[in-house]
């Protein structure tokens, strides 16, 4: 057992280790090597699984026409992201992407947001709106980092612990905010 998996490991090794852990925990009796193979299969499946959310293409077009920079920031693997965006027809609207495995930290860790701001070369938090559908990762992380957040609450959940700056239930509601 590794007590501190980051110690002495490259960013890529840390990411591999973190992603393998979910399969080790789920399947219990598999080796690390088997868990890595499971993760590789999972990533390949992610490349194929891409379904647009209602209104996503329309809101991307709207935001691009308004000259907003659109950055995708995900805990998902960077390997799957280009294929998903291409399959959905979103690539031409996206300015940059940031995946957790690029920096070795996942949302809501503040280091994820630091790496994101470094990558986009903009540290002005007042110019940012972090839009996400997960309270624990997106809204908590954005709030803790001091940027405005917009919770895409498409499942009509109740928000009790993490309070977003904005809450929408349909992507087209972003037109009222941006």
Order of alpha helices (4+ residues) and beta strands (2+ residues): alpha-alpha-alpha-beta-alpha-beta-alpha-alpha-beta-alpha-beta-beta
